[in-house]
């Protein structure tokens, strides 16, 4: 069990390898919701197979390129992402983006838990014909959340071991699906589809990239055990590679399936629908490995959320902080499974807001990192007035101003089921690029402002 919390990892304990990031980011994308998103590119965006391929490559290169870049902060500072964020926003200022990202992560974990529970229910239905009841829904959800909590509670070593094993399992199961699709797909119909509008390709990239962007603040959490000498370029390369080998085939599989079964893009229970599309001897092992993958996705998210809770002032051990998120995802997941009538619409709306929320932090933190930021381990953990990262009354005015301006800008361009900004019908808003506008404003504003100065000695903290 990992007992280390926010405190930076000392150099003598940094024995990780860059290649360990590859299975980590493969696992982070092992969700059947990628099949649904691929189907949506075909059904709603009207893209042909080659356009879907372009979207499936572009989105993870952009989003996980940022994940790899911010991973470099982990090997520089040896601390979780939201602890390193104190050096950028100030000890008090960091509470604002930290609280917002923590709340948004509740939704991400809830969606993952619901999808994993649907997969488990689908397997039970295929194997034994068990009828779905409210009680069974809650039992499977509780089992899923408990498994996620167990792995995340054990810590980084358990996550690494499980990720390596799950990559092989999921890879083998995906090969079975690919072989089946190769023989059963009407390829002439698939390949003869006319191309869709270019602007809907851009919208597809925006939707698909939002999921990857949600991992950016967590990137240092999984890189903090790497030695300072680890290659930054190699870190970015293996991160993007891990995403590509999962995202590309799954999105393409979803797009191909949707040609003969367009309801895949709109079904309330996408997992059960996928089970109906495949022969039982393929669907059962595939959905079981998908359950394992989604357990690990949730475990990774809970692992990071535990650190975020600690940065917000919850003076509890890391495992207890993880437990808080587990309880929240159980409560929200049960509500979504029993009450929600449009799971896919809820998911897409959430992805849109997710991208905007995370992009505001990414723009500021990324520019700070590119400026050559180094981290003072003592100052990171010192939250008292006058500490190295106290700045002005505990806030970095520059970082907070850029973050706030970017968040407002992103929401102006955002339109979802429950909210629509005044610029949501503009070209940027229609094409789902609110997250891109957010990141550009955050990075642009912060880049032109002077670096924050420590409140005690007038020397830029961390320099």
Wavefront OBJ file of the C-alpha trace (Angstrom):
o trace
v 0.000 0.000 0.000
v 1.204 3.473 -0.864
v 1.197 5.679 2.231
v 2.602 8.839 0.663
v 0.179 11.727 0.292
v 0.896 15.191 -1.079
v 4.512 15.298 0.064
v 7.006 15.216 -2.831
v 8.764 11.921 -3.531
v 12.467 12.090 -2.527
v 15.016 11.374 -5.247
v 16.127 8.031 -3.799
v 12.577 6.661 -4.158
v 12.184 7.734 -7.795
v 12.811 4.383 -9.404
v 10.025 4.437 -12.010
v 10.532 3.956 -15.749
v 9.127 6.119 -18.522
v 7.720 3.023 -20.237
v 5.409 2.463 -17.246
v 3.341 5.401 -18.510
v 2.346 3.464 -21.640
v 0.008 0.903 -19.976
v -1.250 3.648 -17.662
v -2.599 5.722 -20.550
v -3.785 2.691 -22.490
v -5.871 1.780 -19.446
v -7.189 5.338 -19.078
v -8.966 4.910 -22.429
v -10.371 1.408 -22.002
v -14.030 2.399 -22.012
v -16.785 1.177 -24.318
v -18.075 4.743 -24.462
v -15.472 5.250 -27.197
v -17.550 2.866 -29.310
v -20.588 5.065 -28.709
v -18.651 8.204 -29.586
v -17.408 6.526 -32.768
v -20.989 5.648 -33.662
v -22.011 9.246 -33.068
v -19.376 10.454 -35.541
v -21.052 8.289 -38.186
v -24.710 8.859 -37.294
v -24.829 12.471 -36.099
v -21.742 14.027 -37.715
v -22.269 12.053 -40.944
v -18.546 11.348 -41.322
v -17.203 8.557 -43.484
v -14.621 6.030 -42.302
v -11.581 8.065 -43.367
v -12.866 11.172 -41.646
v -13.535 9.167 -38.476
v -9.958 7.869 -38.674
v -8.636 11.437 -38.933
v -10.696 12.503 -35.914
v -9.653 9.420 -33.922
v -5.972 10.218 -34.503
v -6.099 13.997 -34.097
v -8.048 14.114 -30.811
v -5.722 11.921 -28.702
v -2.605 13.509 -30.212
v -3.853 16.927 -29.068
v -5.285 15.969 -25.693
v -2.739 13.370 -24.589
v 0.060 15.513 -25.946
v -0.997 17.924 -23.187
v -1.157 15.030 -20.705
v 2.425 14.099 -21.589
v 3.592 17.706 -21.356
v 2.120 18.245 -17.888
v 3.576 14.870 -16.809
v 6.949 16.604 -16.959
v 5.899 18.680 -13.933
v 5.523 15.427 -12.002
v 9.105 14.375 -12.576
v 10.352 17.895 -11.841
v 8.475 18.352 -8.574
v 7.747 14.773 -7.469
v 4.297 15.775 -6.191
v 0.670 15.345 -7.374
v -0.625 17.791 -9.945
v -2.888 19.794 -7.659
v -0.105 20.143 -5.084
v 2.242 21.482 -7.782
v -0.561 23.838 -8.781
v 0.027 25.712 -5.517
v 3.250 27.064 -7.006
v 1.218 28.601 -9.841
v -1.959 29.907 -8.195
v -0.738 30.465 -4.640
v -1.655 28.510 -1.523
v -5.106 30.077 -1.233
v -5.676 30.724 -4.917
v -5.193 27.042 -5.702
v -8.290 26.232 -3.654
v -10.539 27.703 -6.369
v -9.483 25.620 -9.396
v -8.883 22.689 -7.050
v -12.457 22.747 -5.723
v -13.928 23.095 -9.214
v -11.844 20.256 -10.645
v -12.699 18.060 -7.662
v -16.431 18.561 -8.184
v -16.136 17.944 -11.936
v -14.227 14.741 -11.225
v -17.276 13.512 -9.297
v -19.195 13.583 -12.551
v -16.418 11.822 -14.473
v -16.262 9.025 -11.908
v -20.048 8.769 -11.859
v -20.204 8.322 -15.641
v -17.468 5.676 -15.491
v -19.176 3.843 -12.646
v -22.528 3.832 -14.436
v -20.967 2.569 -17.673
v -19.084 -0.178 -15.835
v -22.231 -1.219 -14.004
v -24.128 -1.387 -17.299
v -21.383 -3.657 -18.649
v -21.629 -5.946 -15.623
v -25.413 -6.080 -15.934
v -25.098 -6.890 -19.625
v -22.759 -9.802 -18.878
v -25.145 -11.161 -16.240
v -28.006 -10.937 -18.705
v -26.060 -12.688 -21.471
v -24.743 -15.494 -19.277
v -27.681 -16.266 -17.006
v -30.622 -14.248 -18.317
v -30.924 -12.360 -15.015
v -33.571 -9.653 -15.216
v -32.508 -6.139 -14.357
v -34.115 -4.720 -11.210
v -33.479 -1.609 -9.163
v -31.897 -3.700 -6.425
v -29.586 -5.471 -8.875
v -28.594 -2.129 -10.419
v -27.551 -0.797 -7.025
v -25.691 -4.022 -6.131
v -23.643 -3.998 -9.339
v -22.904 -0.290 -8.924
v -21.744 -0.854 -5.338
v -19.522 -3.757 -6.447
v -17.991 -1.641 -9.194
v -17.278 1.324 -6.906
v -15.870 -0.976 -4.195
v -13.449 -2.563 -6.667
v -12.337 0.879 -7.855
v -11.831 2.013 -4.268
v -9.771 -1.088 -3.425
v -7.293 -0.565 -6.271
v -7.004 3.200 -5.828
v -6.693 2.809 -2.065
v -3.720 0.481 -2.474
v -1.962 3.094 -4.558
v 0.412 3.499 -7.465
v 1.963 -0.002 -7.458
v -1.437 -1.698 -7.590
v -2.487 0.610 -10.423
v 0.651 -0.209 -12.406
v 0.316 -3.978 -11.986
v -3.394 -3.974 -12.845
v -2.830 -1.693 -15.838
v -0.204 -3.991 -17.348
v -2.444 -7.031 -16.952
v -5.576 -5.306 -18.240
v -3.805 -4.078 -21.384
v -3.139 -7.666 -22.464
v -6.659 -8.844 -21.591
v -8.380 -5.970 -23.335
v -6.091 -6.239 -26.338
v -6.911 -9.923 -26.844
v -10.650 -9.320 -26.453
v -10.525 -6.410 -28.908
v -8.811 -8.620 -31.487
v -11.792 -11.003 -31.287
v -14.170 -8.123 -32.010
v -12.035 -6.871 -34.884
v -11.927 -10.327 -36.463
v -15.707 -10.633 -36.170
v -16.256 -7.184 -37.684
v -13.854 -7.929 -40.521
v -15.987 -10.872 -41.568
v -19.492 -9.562 -40.863
v -19.334 -5.889 -41.934
v -20.789 -4.804 -45.298
v -17.553 -3.085 -46.273
v -18.848 -1.757 -49.585
v -21.553 0.160 -47.714
v -19.008 1.416 -45.179
v -16.421 2.527 -47.722
v -18.907 4.111 -50.134
v -20.270 6.576 -47.592
v -19.830 10.183 -48.797
v -17.711 12.534 -46.692
v -19.417 14.688 -44.109
v -18.980 18.432 -43.471
v -15.495 19.546 -42.426
v -16.909 21.570 -39.522
v -18.438 18.404 -38.066
v -15.004 16.784 -38.159
v -13.759 19.685 -36.060
v -16.691 19.232 -33.668
v -15.859 15.525 -33.424
v -12.272 16.306 -32.503
v -13.521 18.676 -29.795
v -15.870 16.105 -28.273
v -13.362 13.271 -28.383
v -10.495 15.393 -27.064
v -12.486 16.486 -23.995
v -12.121 13.068 -22.372
v -8.339 13.154 -22.745
v -8.118 16.714 -21.486
v -9.743 15.608 -18.229
v -6.602 13.585 -17.445
v -4.186 16.515 -17.790
v -4.285 17.735 -14.136
v -3.758 14.113 -13.023
v -0.721 13.539 -15.242
v 1.919 14.434 -12.593
v 0.296 11.986 -10.143
v 1.439 9.060 -12.292
v 4.848 10.522 -13.189
v 6.085 11.677 -9.785
v 8.022 8.461 -9.165
v 10.114 8.998 -12.315
v 13.702 10.259 -11.822
v 14.476 13.864 -12.664
v 16.675 12.613 -15.514
v 13.707 11.021 -17.344
v 13.322 12.290 -20.911
v 10.434 14.725 -21.321
v 10.109 13.867 -25.007
v 9.915 10.164 -24.215
v 7.211 10.867 -21.612
v 5.105 12.716 -24.170
v 5.714 9.993 -26.777
v 4.647 7.029 -24.655
v 1.645 8.945 -23.309
v 0.342 9.778 -26.785
v 1.178 6.262 -28.004
v -0.788 4.655 -25.165
v -3.834 6.738 -26.044
v -3.607 6.121 -29.782
v -3.467 2.333 -29.601
v -6.734 2.341 -27.658
v -8.711 5.286 -29.003
v -8.166 4.738 -32.720
v -9.370 1.108 -33.017
v -12.273 1.582 -30.592
v -13.620 4.704 -32.287
v -13.307 3.015 -35.695
v -15.071 -0.096 -34.361
v -17.945 2.056 -33.115
v -18.197 3.838 -36.462
v -18.274 0.532 -38.382
v -20.873 -0.990 -36.033
v -23.120 2.051 -36.447
v -23.395 1.589 -40.210
v -25.548 -1.495 -39.651
v -26.875 -0.543 -36.215
v -27.298 3.261 -35.977
v -29.130 2.944 -32.630
v -25.711 2.442 -31.020
v -25.326 6.220 -31.139
v -28.539 6.935 -29.224
v -29.236 3.953 -26.972
v -29.729 4.647 -23.261
v -27.657 1.564 -22.391
v -24.804 1.422 -24.930
v -23.115 -1.516 -23.234
v -26.089 -3.868 -23.443
v -26.636 -2.830 -27.051
v -23.032 -3.735 -27.906
v -23.618 -7.122 -26.283
v -26.564 -7.691 -28.625
v -24.492 -6.804 -31.699
v -21.830 -9.443 -31.041
v -22.012 -13.239 -30.684
v -22.128 -14.366 -27.051
v -18.711 -16.058 -27.242
v -17.209 -12.657 -28.138
v -19.451 -10.257 -26.217
v -19.050 -11.925 -22.809
v -15.215 -11.842 -22.647
v -15.164 -8.425 -24.294
v -17.591 -6.867 -21.828
v -15.845 -8.539 -18.884
v -12.511 -7.038 -19.891
v -14.320 -3.739 -20.459
v -15.593 -3.899 -16.872
v -12.022 -4.397 -15.663
v -10.851 -1.470 -17.763
v -13.530 0.850 -16.447
v -12.805 -0.208 -12.860
v -9.216 0.870 -13.416
v -10.255 4.140 -15.070
v -12.315 4.940 -12.009
v -9.491 3.824 -9.726
v -7.087 6.191 -11.501
v -9.572 9.050 -11.194
v -10.206 8.341 -7.504
v -6.461 8.135 -6.892
v -6.013 11.664 -8.228
v -9.192 12.959 -6.594
v -7.862 11.861 -3.219
v -4.872 14.170 -3.659
v -7.152 16.996 -4.770
v -9.229 16.588 -1.612
v -6.067 16.813 0.483
v -4.990 20.033 -1.249
v -8.379 21.490 -0.328
v -7.581 21.019 3.348
v -9.064 17.603 4.167
v -6.564 16.515 6.794
v -7.106 12.777 6.312
v -4.907 9.973 4.949
v -4.954 9.478 1.179
v -7.116 6.335 1.363
v -9.779 8.174 3.383
v -9.763 10.990 0.837
v -10.272 8.404 -1.910
v -13.189 6.972 0.075
v -14.977 10.328 -0.028
v -15.028 10.213 -3.823
v -16.123 6.584 -3.801
v -19.149 7.442 -1.664
v -20.058 10.401 -3.884
v -19.825 8.370 -7.117
v -21.995 5.667 -5.545
v -24.693 8.194 -4.637
v -24.631 10.058 -7.955
v -24.293 6.858 -9.984
v -27.362 5.309 -8.392
v -29.346 8.456 -9.145
v -28.220 8.502 -12.783
v -28.966 4.808 -13.390
v -32.402 4.888 -11.788
v -33.608 8.331 -12.883
v -31.834 9.536 -16.041
v -33.667 8.917 -19.308
v -30.992 10.130 -21.740
v -27.637 8.728 -20.697
v -25.806 9.634 -23.910
v -27.095 13.208 -23.960
v -26.079 13.633 -20.324
v -22.650 12.190 -21.079
v -21.983 14.460 -24.069
v -23.122 17.550 -22.160
v -20.861 16.604 -19.303
v -17.897 16.079 -21.649
v -18.392 19.576 -23.045
v -18.361 21.239 -19.625
v -15.502 18.983 -18.548
v -13.327 20.220 -21.385
v -13.935 23.882 -20.563
v -13.316 23.456 -16.840
v -10.056 21.575 -17.229
v -8.770 23.737 -20.099
v -8.765 26.890 -17.974
v -6.360 25.248 -15.511
v -4.294 23.660 -18.294
v -3.650 26.955 -20.080
v -2.239 28.654 -16.977
v -0.332 25.658 -15.618
v 1.096 24.770 -19.043
v 2.542 28.232 -19.694
v 4.022 28.292 -16.194
v 5.660 24.922 -16.876
v 7.060 26.051 -20.249
v 8.610 29.061 -18.529
v 10.981 26.623 -16.843
v 9.235 26.294 -13.497
v 11.042 24.326 -10.825
v 9.404 23.400 -7.532
v 10.408 23.993 -3.926
v 9.362 20.893 -1.955
v 9.231 22.771 1.360
v 7.205 25.677 -0.027
v 4.686 23.305 -1.645
v 3.776 21.838 1.723
v 3.916 25.114 3.692
v 0.398 26.598 3.603
v 1.044 29.257 6.262
v 1.165 32.987 5.464
v 4.607 34.043 4.296
v 5.453 30.706 2.708
v 7.351 30.515 -0.574
v 4.165 30.261 -2.627
v 2.086 32.734 -0.651
v 2.415 35.596 -3.190
v -0.226 38.283 -2.410
v -2.443 37.269 0.528
v -2.106 33.648 -0.642
v -3.058 34.367 -4.267
v -1.159 34.793 -7.520
v -3.134 37.663 -9.127
v -1.769 36.831 -12.583
v -2.744 33.152 -12.489
v -6.124 33.791 -10.918
v -6.935 36.539 -13.416
v -6.001 34.409 -16.437
v -7.883 31.376 -15.080
v -11.048 33.389 -14.329
v -11.045 35.145 -17.702
v -10.580 31.848 -19.524
v -13.339 30.095 -17.601
v -15.833 32.859 -18.349
v -14.808 32.905 -22.013
v -15.226 29.156 -22.354
v -18.702 29.209 -20.835
v -19.753 31.989 -23.222
v -19.083 29.621 -26.135
v -20.620 26.538 -24.511
v -24.057 25.098 -25.157
v -25.319 21.934 -23.458
v -28.654 20.492 -22.341
v -28.754 22.496 -19.133
v -26.860 25.632 -20.101
v -26.234 27.776 -23.173
v -23.832 30.693 -23.331
v -24.633 33.774 -25.437
v -21.944 32.779 -27.992
v -22.875 29.102 -28.136
v -24.337 29.536 -31.639
v -21.146 31.094 -33.018
v -18.737 29.059 -35.185
v -16.617 28.161 -32.150
v -19.657 27.205 -30.084
v -21.357 25.150 -32.815
v -18.191 23.156 -33.402
v -17.642 22.318 -29.730
v -14.424 24.326 -29.455
v -15.249 26.141 -26.239
v -12.469 24.162 -24.553
v -9.942 25.363 -27.168
v -10.984 28.996 -26.709
v -10.652 28.524 -22.954
v -7.117 27.147 -23.212
v -6.030 29.874 -25.641
v -7.350 32.686 -23.438
v -5.828 31.173 -20.283
v -2.405 30.648 -21.850
v -2.426 33.938 -23.776
v -3.385 36.126 -20.825
v -0.983 34.395 -18.432
v 1.885 34.522 -20.955
v 1.762 38.310 -21.320
v 1.587 38.950 -17.573
v 4.753 39.157 -15.447
v 5.677 36.126 -13.351
v 4.202 36.183 -9.833
v 6.497 37.280 -7.052
v 6.682 35.681 -3.621
v 5.189 37.729 -0.821
v 8.164 37.451 1.535
v 11.471 38.075 -0.250
v 10.463 39.439 -3.615
v 12.051 36.512 -5.443
v 9.941 34.499 -7.913
v 8.989 31.345 -6.040
v 10.372 28.120 -7.425
v 13.001 29.854 -9.533
l 1 2 3 4 5 6 7 8 9 10 11 12 13 14 15 16 17 18 19 20 21 22 23 24 25 26 27 28 29 30 31 32 33 34 35 36 37 38 39 40 41 42 43 44 45 46 47 48 49 50 51 52 53 54 55 56 57 58 59 60 61 62 63 64 65 66 67 68 69 70 71 72 73 74 75 76 77 78 79 80 81 82 83 84 85 86 87 88 89 90 91 92 93 94 95 96 97 98 99 100 101 102 103 104 105 106 107 108 109 110 111 112 113 114 115 116 117 118 119 120 121 122 123 124 125 126 127 128 129 130 131 132 133 134 135 136 137 138 139 140 141 142 143 144 145 146 147 148 149 150 151 152 153 154 155 156 157 158 159 160 161 162 163 164 165 166 167 168 169 170 171 172 173 174 175 176 177 178 179 180 181 182 183 184 185 186 187 188 189 190 191 192 193 194 195 196 197 198 199 200 201 202 203 204 205 206 207 208 209 210 211 212 213 214 215 216 217 218 219 220 221 222 223 224 225 226 227 228 229 230 231 232 233 234 235 236 237 238 239 240 241 242 243 244 245 246 247 248 249 250 251 252 253 254 255 256 257 258 259 260 261 262 263 264 265 266 267 268 269 270 271 272 273 274 275 276 277 278 279 280 281 282 283 284 285 286 287 288 289 290 291 292 293 294 295 296 297 298 299 300 301 302 303 304 305 306 307 308 309 310 311 312 313 314 315 316 317 318 319 320 321 322 323 324 325 326 327 328 329 330 331 332 333 334 335 336 337 338 339 340 341 342 343 344 345 346 347 348 349 350 351 352 353 354 355 356 357 358 359 360 361 362 363 364 365 366 367 368 369 370 371 372 373 374 375 376 377 378 379 380 381 382 383 384 385 386 387 388 389 390 391 392 393 394 395 396 397 398 399 400 401 402 403 404 405 406 407 408 409 410 411 412 413 414 415 416 417 418 419 420 421 422 423 424 425 426 427 428 429 430 431 432 433 434 435 436 437 438 439 440 441 442 443 444 445 446 447 448 449 450 451 452 453 454 455 456 457 458 459 460 461 462 463
